[in-house]
Amino acid sequence: GIAGLTRLLALAPAAVIIGMAFFRNKKESYRLSSGFASAFIAVNLIFILFLGTAFVFPVYKFHLLKGADASRFSEYINVVKLNLLLFSMFVISALYIRKEKKLYWIIIPASAYLILLAFMSRVFNFYFIAAFPFMAMSAGYAAGEIIEAAKARKYMWAIVIIISGAFAWNLAADARFLVDLGRRLAAHV
């Protein structure tokens, strides 16, 4: 409930987690959803009662009335390019979901959130921050599995070189982005 209060986009992964819990254990999902709903609804009702439209318009109505932006997909693609290592390892981690069932609880909500972002009318790079911890956990699992497989097959150095190269490329891309951003900001000053 608190996550939904800080960013309404958190409602999507929360709904997915509650839905997953429903199929696993109905009693657990009712407890989870009632706890989430009570915190979310109670605080929203307090703000609506005391602030009225001064709360409703900037929090809800403004976001519903926003028009589509032509650069909607370009921002999504830019975030993927800047975090290519994270996104690629996240996709690779899905290959291990059958081996490690607990990955469902990480990969499914993050995937649902990323899909939601793809359908939004306007996307900003900071919207992705909520998905990054989930993606990093599953990517770390995938990296560990790849390294363990490489140890068994004597490909360790090749894997280390590939992962180091991907990390270096990602770091260079981030540095280039920051330099370009600095130049654009300096041009406006």
N, C-alpha and C positions, 0 to 999 in steps of 0.2 A: 504494500500500500504506500509506503514511504517513497519507493522508487517511482511510482506513478505520480506522486505529488511533485517530485523534482523535475521530471521530464515525462510528458504524456506519451512519448514514444516507448517508454518502458512498459506500457500496457500490453503491447504486442507480445514480447517474450514472456511476460507474466501470464497472459492468457494461454500461451502454448505450454508453459510449465504446468499450469493448473489442468489443462486438457490432458497432458501426458500423465499427470498424477491420477486423473479420473480413470483412465484405462488401466492403471496399475493397481490402484486401491481407492475405491470410491469414498470410503470414510476419510482417508487422508486428504483427498482432494476437496471434500466439503470443509474440512478444518482449514486447509490452506486457503481456499477461496473466501471463506468467511473472515479469516484474519486479514487478508488483503483488502477485501471490500470494506470491512469496518473501518480500517485506517484511512483508506482512500475517500470513502463517502463521508465519513464524519468530519474530516478536515475540510473537504470541499464544501459541505453544508455550512460549516461555521463561516467560511469566507464568503459564501453566497449570501448568507443572512446578514452579515455585518457590512459587506462592501457592495453587494448587489451587482449592477452592471459594470461597476468599476473593476470587478474581478472577472465576471463572465466574459466581457468583450476581449480583453487582452489575452486571456488564458485559453478560451475555447473558440469564440466566434472569429477572431482574427485569423486563426490557423485554418479554419474551415473556409474562409472567404479568399484566401490567397490564391492567386492565379498561377498557372503553370509557367515555368521559366524555360526559355529556349536552351539554356545551358544546364538543364537538369541532369542529363546523362553525362555531360562533360565533367561535372564535379564528381560524380560517382566514379567515372573512369580515372580521373586524376587521383582520387584517394586510393584506388586499387593500384595504380602505377607507383604511387609513393610508398605503398606498403605491400609490394608484390611478393616479397618473401613470406610475409604473414598470411596473405590470402592464398598463396600457392600451398603452403604447408597446411593451412586449414582445409583446403580441398583434399589434399593427400590424406589428412587424418580421417576423412570419411571412409577411406578404404579399410580402416581398422575398427570400424564401429561394430562389426559382428564379433570381433575378437574381444573387445572391451565394451561391455554393455553400458557401463557408466558414461561413456562418451555421448550416448543419446541425450543425456541431460545437459550436455554442453553444446553439442553440435546443432541439435534441432532448434532450440531457442535462438541461437545466434543466426542460423540460416533463415529462420522466419523473420527476424529483425532486418537482415540484409535484403530479403525479398520485399518487405514492407517499404524500405527506403527506395528500392528501385521503382515502386509505384507511386511514390509521393510526388506532388506537383513541384515542390522546391526542396532541394537537398543541399545542406551545407556540410562542410567537412567535419565539423564537431559533432554531427549526428552519429558518426560512426564510433565515437568513443565508447558508447555502451556495449558495442559488440566486441571490441578489441580484447578485453580480458578473457572472454569465452574463447575467442579465436586463438589467443596466445596459449591457453591451457591445452587445447586440442592440438595445436601446432607443435607444442613441446612434446606431447605424447608421441606424435608422428615422428619427430626428429629422434627421439629416444629409440623408437622401434627401428628406424632406418639405421641408426648407429649400431644397435645390437645385431641386426641382420648382417651388416657389413663386417662386424667382428667375426662372425661365424664363417663368412665366406672370404675372408682375407682382402676385402675391398675397402678397408678402413681409410687408407690414405686417399683413395679416389673420392669417397664420400666426404671426408674432411675438406678436401680441396674444392669440391662442388659447393658445399654449404658455405665455406669461407668466401668463395667467389660470389655466391648469391648475396651474402651479407655485405661484402664490400661494394657490390653493385648497388644494393639498396641504400647503403650509406652515401655513396656518391650521388645517387638520384636525390636523396634528401638534401644533401649539401647544395646541389645545383638548384633545387627548388627554392631553398632559402636565399641563395644569391640572387636569383631572378626576382623573388619577392622583395628583397632589399632594394634592388634597382628600381622596381616599379614604385615602391614607396618613396624612394629618394626623388624620383621624377615629379612626384606630386607635392613635394615640400618646397 
